[in-house]
Amino acid sequence: MTAQYSASTSGPLAGVKILDLTSVVMGPFATQILAQLGAEVIKVETPEGDNMRHVGPMNHAGMGHIFLHANAGKKSIVLNLKHPEGREAALKMAEGCDVFISNVRPQALARLGLDYEAVRQRNPRIIHVSCCGFDQEGPDAARPAYDDLIQGATGVPWLMEQYGAPEPAYAPTTLADRVTGLHTVYAVTAALYARSQSGSGSVRGGADV
């Protein structure tokens, strides 16, 4: 597959600005793809940093290879979102962004004062994307999730055994994170197109299960 763009652009999402409150793999994988498509992605980290900074191997402390791969091409800022000044800084940046994306659990995001309604008050055109482990209308809505938990919940280890593994086993990659990350990219690009037609922002949610 090939694509061509005019010399004045650096990708189909050139000019799109994304405020990225994601961490670990699922969210950063999605925003990495969006950055590769030309979007300007500003990654917000806590003072402690993204957990994946400390997963080796690495040549320098805090620069784990998975972190570097998933966050290539992004800008970066450190904010303490639990502090009023950090929250205000995030909202101020959101005023000039097209997309606000996080994989903070929605309940925790609301406690931080960064849910859709709060961000929309500062930017009615914002596309607010929430990536979470479970459907927000189900009994597990408030539960956190990681890739291995979702693989187990959806029967991937059983399938691995059915197709040749000597016993139930996880897929040897962050399968759930990456599949959900790809769907996050679809959601963002579709919402950007919808906004170009309607002129207003929207809220988008995605869940592993």
N, C-alpha and C positions, 0 to 999 in steps of 0.2 A: 504494500500500500504506500502511495506517495502523496504528498500534499505540497502545494505551492502557495506562498504568501508574497505580498508586495514587499519591496525593499524597505518600506517605511515601518514595517511591523516586525516583531520578533516572535510572533506566534498568534494563533487565533484568539487568545485571551489577553493580548496586549492591551493595556489600559485598565484592566480589571484589578482592583485592589482588595486583598483578602486579609482580614485579621484572624490569625490562627491561634486558637487556644487549645490545641491538641497536643497529646503526648503519647509515648510508647510507640506503637506501630500503626494501628488502624488509621487514626487521623493524620499523622505525619505522612503516611504513604499516600493518602488522598491529596493532601496539599502539595506534596512533592510533584505529583502528576500535573496538578493545576499550575504550579510554577513552571514546569517544563513546557506547558502549553502557552506560556507567556504572561501569566498573571504575576503581579507583584504580591508576594506573600510575606507578611510580617508575623513571625512566630513569637508568641509571648510565653516566657518561661517564669516559673517561680524562682525565688532566690536559691532554692536547692537544685534547680535545674531538672530537665526531663530525666526520668528514671533511666532511659536507654543510654544516656551519657556514660553510665558506669558499667555497662555490659561489654565485656571484652571480646576479642583482643583489641588492644589499642596501643598506639605509640606514645600518647600523651594523656595524662589524667583528665577524665571528663570528656574524652573524645572517642568514645566507643565507635567501632566501625558501623554498626547498625544505625546509630544515631546520625553519623555523618552521611550515610547513604540516604536515609529517609528525610534529611533536612537540607540537602544540597539545593542551592539556588534561592534560599530564603534570606530575608533580613531577620534580625533578632533583637528582642528587647526583654529585659528582666523587670517584672512588676510583681509586687505583693498585692494580689487582688483582694486579700482579706483586710487590707488597710484602705481607708477612704480615699487617700490620695492615689493609690494604685488603681482602684476601681474607677475613679474619675479620669485617670489617664487613659484607661482602656476605652471608656465611653467617648472620650474626646477623639481618640483615633478612629473609633467606629463611625463617627460623623462623616469621615472622608472615605469610608470603605464601601465596597459593593457587597461584600460577603463577610459575615461573622460566623466562624465555624469552631465547634468545640466537641471534645468527647468527654467533657466533665459531665457527670450524671446530672440530668435536668434538675433534680431536687437541690443538689449542691450549687448548681449554677444560679438558681433562683435565690438561694441564700446569699450568694455573692452580689445579687442585684444586677445580674447580667443576662436575665432571661429575655425572651423575645420582646415582651411589652416594654421592658426597661430600655432596651437598645433601640426599639422602634421609636420611642419618644424623642430620641436624639437624631434618628435618621430613618424617616418613613420609607425610604427606598431600600433599606437593608434587606438582604436575604440571610436569614438566621438559620443555621444548619446545626442540628444536634445529633451526634452519633453516639449511640448507646447500645448496651448489650441486649436489652429486652424491650419488647413492645410496651409502650407507656400506658396502655389500657389493660394490661394483663397483671396477674398476681405478682410477677417478679419485677415490676417496673422500677423499684428502687434499688435493685441488686446491682452491684458492680460486676464486671465480666472481663475475662481475659480469653485469649485465643483457645487455650486448651480446654477451658470450661465449656466454651461454645462448641468445640469439636465433639466433646463428650455428650453434650446435651442433644446434639443433632445426629448422633449415631455414627460419626466418622470412624472411630476405632472399630466398631462392628463391621463396617464396610471394608476396612483395611484387611480384617481377618477373612472376610468372605472372598476377597480377591487376592489371596495368596500370603498374607502375613501369617506367621506361625501362631500368633495370638493377637487379641485386640491391641491396636497401636494407633498413636496419633499420626496424622499425615506429617511428613518430615519438612514442614514449612508452616509459617503462620497463615494458614489457609483461610480461617474465618476473618481475620483482620484484613487480609488483602482482598478477599471477595467483597466484604462490606466497604472497604476503602474505594474500590472501583465503583460500587453503586453510589457512594457519596459523590464521586466525580460526576456521574450521570445526573444526580439530583441538582448539583450546583449549576452545571451547564444548561440543564433544562430550565431551571429557575431564572437564570440570566436571560435566556431567550424569552420566557414568559414575561419578565419585567420589561423587556424591550417592546413588547406589545401592549402591556397594560399600564406601564409607568409606575407601578407600585411594587414594593417589596413583598416578601412572604416568609413564612416559617416552614422549614423542611425538617423532618425527622427520619432517622433510619435506625434500624435495630438488627442485630445479628439474628435473633429469634424472637 
